[in-house]
Structures are given as structure tokens and as C-alpha cells.
Amino acid sequence: METVLRAGLAIYNAGDYHEAHDAWEDRWLDLESGTDDERFLHGLIQFTAAVHHATQRNWAGATGLAESAQEYLADLPDRYRGVDVTAVRAHLAALAADPERIERALAPKLAYDGEPIALSDLDFESTAVAAAVYAEAGPFEESVVDRAVEYARSDLDADQPSSPFVTFVTDFVRDPAHRGIVYQRLSEHVDRRQRRESDVDGLF
């Protein structure tokens, strides 16, 4: 849970409100309905969707989702899994009452263990989740990013001191201004590694 939770919070805090829920959705769908974890993720998913709709000036969609998200989060502790649920509920109430407030002030950052979490704060496993989210958001080949993550994990397991795959996957997530360029370099390294593996396989 922590890995996907941190990834989604960081994506949201980067201003990618629509994409944030993709970090949580698979985990949420696997949970038993009505459990605290299920209601927690369901509420966060609807919270990020409400903020997204507000930024798109879909006032009805924003208020509807804000009200629904409050219901999912209503009975949870004030702090749950490191997240200040009280602050989330407060913003949902304000958004439900006045969705146009998003045009007067930025949506609040979401904290984890008391501190707003940024993409640069993520460990590699949470970064890998974020990379998959941004690849799906496109326009990138998800399979290329998935393979780069596999190679990065392999290099980390082998204690390789300098892995281009770890570097490029991390930069792909953390550097949105150059994400396309980073993806191109990442793709070239994936192709090179695949060709090398094919050459080795051909020897046997």
C-alpha cells in the first residue's frame, strides 16, 4: 500500500490531478469493499477527480465527487496511513460548497507523515509506479517503460553502481519538461539492452 500511496500523492502534488488516481486504482480494485483501506483509497480517488473537474470548470462534477468522497472518508481516523485525512475532508467540504474556489487558490498539497511529498522524494519502487502512470498518460509506449523498470530492478539487485535505467526512469518521472527527450534516451537504452540479450541467447 505504501508504495502506491506515496506515488499517487506525489503525482497529485505535482499538479497531475487526473493521473494521480491511476497509481491507486489497481490496488483499490483488489480490496474488499467497505474496509478502511478500500474507503480510504476510494475517497482519495474521488478527491483527486473532484479537484481535476474543478480545474476543468466542471462545477457539477466537482461538487458531486467532493460530496461522495466525503462520505467515503467520513469514518476514518483523522490520520490514516500517514495521510492527514482531516485536511482532505476540510478541502472536500470547501470544494463542495464552492468549486470555483479552485480559480482563486491552488489545491492544497497532500502530506505524508506530516510533509508534502514530491516526485523527488519517492524511492525507486514508488518511482516505478509513477513511471507507469505517466507512460499510460502518454504519448509513450508503456511496454518500453515497463521493460526499463525491469532492467533497473535487475541492475539494483546486482548492486550495479551506475545504472542508466535507474537514472532514466527516475528522470522520466521527475522532469516533466524534458520527459519526451528522456523517454527517447530510455527507449534507445532498452533497444540496446534487448539486442545484447538476443545476441547472447543466439549463442546457445
SULLINFEN-V825355 format. One record per run of one state. SS is the DSSP state (2 for helix, 1 for strand, 0 for the rest). FROM is the first residue (numbers start at 1). LEN is the number of residues. Records with the same first field share a line. If there is no record, write none. Layout:
SS: FROM-LEN / FROM-LEN
//
This chain:
0: 1-1 / 14-3 / 21-1 / 30-6 / 56-3 / 74-5 / 81-2 / 98-1 / 104-7 / 113-2 / 117-2 / 122-2 / 138-4 / 158-6 / 175-1 / 202-3
2: 2-12 / 17-4 / 22-8 / 36-20 / 59-15 / 85-13 / 99-5 / 119-3 / 124-14 / 142-16 / 164-11 / 176-26
1: 79-2 / 83-2 / 111-2 / 115-2
//
